[in-house]
Amino acid sequence: MPHQPASSALARFRVIDLTQVRAGPTACRQLADWGADVVQVQMPEHMRGDDTLGGQEGSDYQYTHRNKRSITLNLKEPEGIQLLWSKLQISW
């Protein structure tokens, strides 16, 4: 079923979600609900610590990251940063 945003008010914006804890992902989820193109950047699984929110399969994670696209990148490596800039078509 295709995504149906609650609003198209922010449809012209792309938001790069680099957040990890409750407030950041929740704020980005709200922007996605309002129609922004939100891309969540995740770290590789081997770099993740203890996930107290039930992991990516948990309902809390699914709720917090709804309406977002995602990509996994290692931003500690130059290749990951380069991919962030090129694949997501980010420019200053």
N, C-alpha and C positions, 0 to 999 in steps of 0.2 A: 504494500500500500504506500503510495507516495506521501511524502511529508507535507502536511498542511499547517503552516505557521498560524498562530493565533492572530497575527497582525502582519502587515507588510510595511509598517512604519519605518523599519530599519533595513529594508531589503537592499539598499545601496551600500551597506557597510559590510566589511569583512573584519572579524575579530579573531585574533590569534590568542587562544587560551593556553597560557603557560602556567596556570595555577595548579595547586595540588591539594589544598586543604579546603575546608567547608565554604568559607565566604567567597573565595575567588570563583570556584566552579559554579556556585549558586548564582553569582552575579552574571557570569557568562551565560548560564542557562536562561536567565531572564531575558538577556539580549537576543538569544536564539529564539525564544518564544515570541519575541516581538518582530521576528523576521530577519535578523542579521545572519549572515553566513559565518557561523562560528566553527573554527577549526581547533580542536583540542590537540595539543602536542604532548604526547606521552613519552616517558623515558622507556628504554628497553626493559624487558621483564627482569633480566639479571641485575639491574640497578635498583629495582624497587625494594623498599624496605618492608617492614611488617604493615600489612594493609588492614587497618582496624575497621574499615567500612564494609567488609565482606567480599572484597575483591571485585573484579569487573562483572561477575555474575550476580552479585548481590542487588537487591531491589534498591538500596540506597544509592549505589553507584549508577544504576540505570536511570533513576529519577533525577539525580544531580546532573547527568550528562546527556539528557534527552535533547533531541533536535540539533545535535552537534555532529560534525564530521570529525574524524580523528586520523592522526598519523603518528607513528612511532619513530622518534629520532633520538640519537645520542648527541646532545648539544655540547658535550665535552670534547667532541672531535670536530675538526674543521669540516669534514665531509657532512656531518649533520647540520652544521650551521649553513653551509652552502646549499644543501637541499632545502632547508627552511626558506631561504631567500628565493631560490629558483622555482621549486615546485609550487609554492604557495603564491608566487608572483607578487612578492612584497617589494615595494620600492619606497625610498625616502622622499 
